[in-house]
Amino acid sequence: MEHTHDCGCGHIHNPEEMQSKYSLALSKYNTHLHDDEVMEKVDRIIKDRINENNTLEVKKLMFHCVDLTTLKCTDSEESVMKFTEKVNEFVDKYPDLENVAAICAYPNMAEIINDTLEADDVKIACVSGGFPSSQTFMEVKVAETAMAIHAGADEIDIVIPVGKFLNGDYEGMCDEIEELKDVCGEKTLKVILETGALKTASNIKKAAILAMYSGADFIKTSTGKEAISATPEAAMVMCQAIKEYYQETGRKVGFKVAGGVDSVQKALAYYTIVKEVLGKEWLNNQLFRIGTSRLANQLLTEITGEESKFF
């Protein structure tokens, strides 16, 4: 018996037609990348450009792009409430600085953050959809995402089904993203590629393009839970994909780096890549985010000139 698929356009497609749809999307981009060439290009950009970005203004901007993150098994309502209260207190403690972009936590913490958060313009972001492995029933992913939004989440961070992608099941991967974007509606959907598991630049480019075609508002490097997290090479490939996708479609997709961004120097390297590949239009917290917890205090230390342990 031949299986068919309704893509929502009113026509029934067989799997071969669906697969050709994704192959056609990918064919508009150069996805045959050489890892060593990407590495050379990244090394050159960082070597030539990073020092000019090592300024107070850039550090203030990067702080404003931080998704302040707590994703520990020891998180409790009490600990997350205290975490959120720090973001509230920041407004009085540092009145001349712009606050972090968002607080990122598990979905069951959305309500406590929503009840506690008083700082203006700070979003509530929740990891969802079976984070960090994406290995659960689609019904669970949908329910978890919907419940997080109902509890106050402004942004949802999901992980692609990496196994499906590596197995060539692009339809399965894209259907999941599309369905979860439908659940999000106007809320921001960040799609984590888990670049360390994808291994090659070509895989990262393909996954980035497919995620954007499926409705991602942001593409994000990593969960921070795998052995290999964010790398400058992965960031380079993703930013190039965002640039080409924007040229092709006119839609701006954001870039989020997460996983191991634990020093100001590393953050500056990612800022430099975004600036050089995507340009100044992306250098704001609507289109650029840094998922971290440790970095916030380090940035504050360099911005204020006094050691900070505020967060």
N, C-alpha and C positions, 0 to 999 in steps of 0.2 A: 504494500500500500504506500503510495507516494504522500509524503507529508507536505502540507502547505502552510503558509504564514500570512496572516493579515497584518500589513504594516500600518493600517489606519488610513490609507489613502483611498479605500473603497475597492481596491483590487487585491485578489489573492495571488501571492507569489510562491513559487516553489523555491527550495533552498538555493538552487543554482543561481536563480535570478537575484535573490537577496545577497548572496555572496558577491555577485558581480557588482551590485550597488556599492558595496564597501570597497571592492577593488577599484571601481571607477573613482570613488572619492580619493583613495590613496594615490591613484595614478596622476593626479594633478600636482603632486609634490615629489620632490626627490627624497626617497626614503632609503636609498642605497648609500649609506654613510660608512666612512672608514673611521674606526675608533681612534686610530693614531693621529689622523688629520684633525679630528675634533679636539683631541688633547693638545696638539700643537697650537691650534687657534686660540683655545682658552688660555694656555700659558702665556701666549703673546699679549693678549688683551689685558690680562691681569698685570703682567710685568710692566706693560707700557702705560696703563691707565689708573691703576689702583691708587697710587700716591696722590693724584690730583683730587680724589674723592675723600681723602682722609681729612675731612673738615668738620667743624662744629655743626654747621647747617645740615650736612649729610647725616650725621649721627642723630640729630634731632628728628629728621625725617624718618630714618630707619626705626627709631623708637616708636614713632607714630604709626608705623606699619607692622608692629609686633602683634601677633595673636598670642597673648599671654596664656600659656598652656599648662593644664594639670591633668594628666592622664595616668594616674597611678592606681594600683589595686588597693592602696590604703586610703584613697579619697573617701571622705565622708561628707555629709551635709554640713557638719560643723567646720571642717577644714576648707571646704569650697566657699562657705559663707565668709570666713576670714580672708580667704584669697580675694574674694570679690570686694570686701570692705577696704582692702588695700588700694584697689583701683579707685574707689570712692575718695579715699583719703588723699590720693595723689593730687587731686584738684586743688586742695588747700595747701599741701606741702610744696607743690611746684606750679604755682599759678601762671608762670610764664611759659610753661612747656605744654605741648599738646599730648593728650593721653594716649595709651595704647589703642590699637584698632579694635581689638576684640578680646573676650575671654573665651578660651576653648576648653571644653570639658566633655565628659561622657553625657549622653542624652538624659539619663535619669537625674542629672544635676541642673538641667535647664531651669526648672521651676525655682529652685533655691537661688540661682543666680538672678533670675528675673525678679524675684521678690526683694533681693538685696541690692541690686545694682541701681545706683543713683546718678552716676557720672553720665553726662550727655555724650552722644555720638560714639559710645562704646558698644559694639555689637556682641551678641551672644552666639557663639559658634559651637556646634555639637558634632562630634564624630558619630557616624551612624552606619546603618547598612551592614552590620556584622563586622565592624571595625575590630581588630586590624586585618583580619584574614579575608574578609568578605565571604566566608564559608558558612552560609546558613540559607534557609529557605527564603525565596523572594518575598513571600508573604510577610515574613519576619522583618525583612529589610524595609518594606513599605510601611508596616505598622510602626516600627521604631522611628523612622523618619517623620511620619505623621504625628506621632506622640511628642517627639522633640519640638516640632514646630508649634503644636498646640500648647506646649508648656512654656513657650517663649523664645525658642531659637530663631535667630534671624538668618543664620547661615548653617549649612549642613556640609560636613566633610565625609565623603564616602571613598571606598577603595574599589578600583576596578576588580572584576573577577580575573585575577592574573592567570589562573590555570586555563580559563576559557580562551583568553587572548593568546597565550603561548601555544595552545592547541589549534589555533587558527579559527576558533569559533567567534569571529568578529560580530556576527549577528547576535549571539547570546550576550556578549559584552555590551554591545550598543543598546540592545533592548532594555537591559537593566538600567543603564544610565538614563535613557529616555523616560522610563517609567518613574524613576526616582525624581527626575526633574519635573515631571508632571505633578508629583506629590508636593514638591517645593513651590511650584507656581512662581510667584514673584520673589520668593526668598532665594538667596544666593546658594548655588550648588558648587562646591569645590570637589574636584575629582582627583583622587590620589592615584598616581600611576605605579607606585612602589618600584621606582627605577632600579634599585639594587637587584631586584628579582628579575627584571627584564634584561639586564646584563649588557645588551649592545645598544649603540646609538641608533641603529636602524629600528630596533624594536621600540625604543623610547619615542622616536619620531612618529612611527605608525600609531602607537597607543595614544599619543598626544592629539594627533589629527582626528582619530576616531572618537575620542572623548569630546573634543570640541564640536564635531559634527553632531554628536548625540545630545548636545545641550549644556555642556559644562560651562559655567560662568568663570571658573578658575580651573587651571590645572596645577596640581601640587606634586612635589617630588616624592615624598615618603611619609610613612607612618611614624618612623623613628623606632619601630619595633623589630626591624630586620637587621641582620648583621651589617649590611651595607645600606647606609641612608643616603642623604643628599650628597651629590658631588658637583663641582663646577662644570664638569663635562655634561652631566644630565641636564643641568640648568641651561647650558648653552643650547643644547638640542631642543629643549622645550621652548625656550624663548624664540629660537629661529622658527619653530613650528607655529607659534602664536603670530609671529610677524607675517609669515606666508599665508596663514589662514585669514588674517585681517586683510591682506592684499587681495585675497580671493573672494572674500565674502563681505567685507566692510564691518564685521563684528569684532569688537575688542574683547578678548578674553584675558583674565588676570593670571598672574603667575605667583605661586606660593612655594617658598622653599621651607622645608621642615626636616628635622632629623639631624642632630649633630651640629647645629649652628650655635656653637657654644663659645664663640669669641668674636670680638668686634672685627678682627682681621678677616675672619671667615665671612661675616656679614658684609663687609666692604667688598669682598670678592664677588659675592652674588649681586650686590647693588651695581657694581661695575659692569657685570655681564648684562643686566637688565638695561642699563643706560646705553651701553654700546650697541646692543642688538635691537632693542625695542625703542629706545629714545626717551626723551624727557616726558613724553605724554604718559608713560607707564610709571613714572616716579611719584606715585601718590598711593594712599592706602585703599583706593577704590580698585586698583589694578596690581598692586604689589604687596605681598604679605610675607612675614617671617614668623614661622611657628616655633616658639621657643619659650623657655622660662628663665634659664640662666642668663641669657643675653641682656635682658631688661636692666638688671642691676649693673652689668658691665658698661652698657651704654650710658646709664645715669652717672656712673663714676667718671667717665670721660667727658660727659657734657658739663657736669658741675665742678669737676676738679677735686671732688672729695669722695672717698670710698663710700659706695652706697650698698646697703643691704636692705633696701626698702621693701622689695617684694620677697 
